[in-house]
Amino acid sequence: MTLAADDLISYLIEELNIAPPIDLDTELFSSGILDSVSLVSLIGFIEEKARTTIPPVDVTLENFDSVDRIVAYVSSLE
């Protein structure tokens, strides 16, 4: 199953209490919007929604620093 950008943005706003606007290219970790504690929840959401497992070695800024990067990463797992 894929992960939709809209679902991810909704999760960030509603569950992690991130103030909108969040665009597809908003830097989530580099900007300090999210931290390591948020990352744990985010990974759980992604794994559940996309029905996949994320290996710890793949948890990098390259894969997780924006909604676009997360969606592209999850798509590459299929």
N, C-alpha and C positions, 0 to 999 in steps of 0.2 A: 504494500500500500504506500502511496506517496504522501508527502507532507505538503499541504498548501500554504503558501505565504500568508494568506488571510487568517488561517487557523493559528499560525505561529504568532502573528501580530496580536491577535485577540488574546492568546495565552499570556503574552508579555504584558499587555495592558491590564487584563482582568485578574490574572493569578499572581503575577509578580509585581503588580502595582506600578508599572512604568508609565509615566505620563506621556500621552501622545503629543506630538505626532511621532510615529516610528515609521520611517521609510524603509524600502528594501535595502538601501545601502547605509543606513545608520549604523555607526560603529558601536556595538553593544558593550564590548569589554574594553577596547582601547580608550573609549571615552569615559569609562567608569560608570556607565548606566547599569551594568550588571557586574557582579563579583563572583567569586568562587562558590559561595553558598548558593547563589542564584543558578549557577551552572549545574549543580547537582539536580535541582528541580527541573531545569530546562531539559537536561538529558533524559530524565525520567519521562517527561511529557513526549519528547520526540520518539523515544523508544516505544512507548505505548501507542502513540498515534500512527507511527509508520510501521509498527509491528516488526521492529528490527532491534539489533543489539549494536551499540556503538563501542568499539574497542577503545580502551584508554589512550592508546598511541595516536588515535585519530582526533583526539580532543585538543585542537590547536586553534590559534587565531585565524589561520588560513581557512579552516573549516567552520568556525563558529562565531566570527566577529560581526556578522550582519545576517539579516534575514535571508538575503540573496545567497550568501555563502552556505548557510545551513541547509536551505532547500536544495541547492546544487549538490552539496555533500550527500544528503539523504538520497537524492535521485541516483547518485553514483553507486549506491549500495545495492540497488535493484538489479 
